[in-house]
Every structure is written in structure tokens, then in C-alpha cells.
Amino acid sequence: MVIDDSNTIRRSAEIFLTQAGCQVLLAEDGFDALAKIADHQPDLIFCDIMMPRLDGYQTCALIKKNPKFSATPVIMLSSKDGLFDRARGRMVGSDHYLTKPFTKDTLLQAVTDHRGRRPA
């Protein structure tokens, strides 16, 4: 799943992941994502930090607080690469942090690193 309020980022990630053989689910914001996560139970979630209504930190925290999804890897996406941003991501339970703009290689490496981490 890719959660980002930027259509460009969502589509770029979708193209990269689809070309690599992944099934991709898209969400525009945290509220949209939470409904889709419950229905589709993704194996891996990429989540933008700066989004309207429900930001990435809040979205990640809500995902991780749900026992059904607490083990699902969440990778934060941000244009900020500061230590504070990374630390805050860890505090809400994120498993990895990617700086935007990401490349196809860094996106797919994150998938490889976290694939199969969620228990069945």
C-alpha cells in the first residue's frame, strides 16, 4: 500500500512496484488508508508524513496500535531527512524511513528488506 496525498508520488510508486510484480493499493490520506487496510490487509505500507487531516505519524501510530496490523511493516516517506523526523517515525512504530524523491532502486530495496516480515 502507498499512502500519499501527492498523485505524482502515488503513481510513481505504483509504477515501480507493479513493474516489480507487486500488487499495489493506493490511498490519498490516512483516513482513506485505514479503511482500505482493514479491507485488504496489505503486507507492506509506505506512508507519507505530511498529509492533510491525518498525518503519517498519526496514521502509523493507529496502524501499529491495532493488534491485527501491528506487525505489518510501515515505511515512512518524507521530503525531510532530519534526525528528529526519523526519531519521531520510530517512536510511532515505523520500520523504515525513505526520503523523497525516492528512486526505483531504493523503493524496491525497502520492499525486499521488509517482505515477509508480517506473520501470517
Secondary structure, DSSP 8 states (H G I E B T S, - for coil): -EE-S-HHHHHHHHHHHHHTT----EESSHHHHHHHHHHH--S-EEEESS-SSS-HHHHHHHHHHSTTTTTS-EEEEES---HHHHHHHHHTT-SEEEESS--HHHHHHHHHHHTT-S--
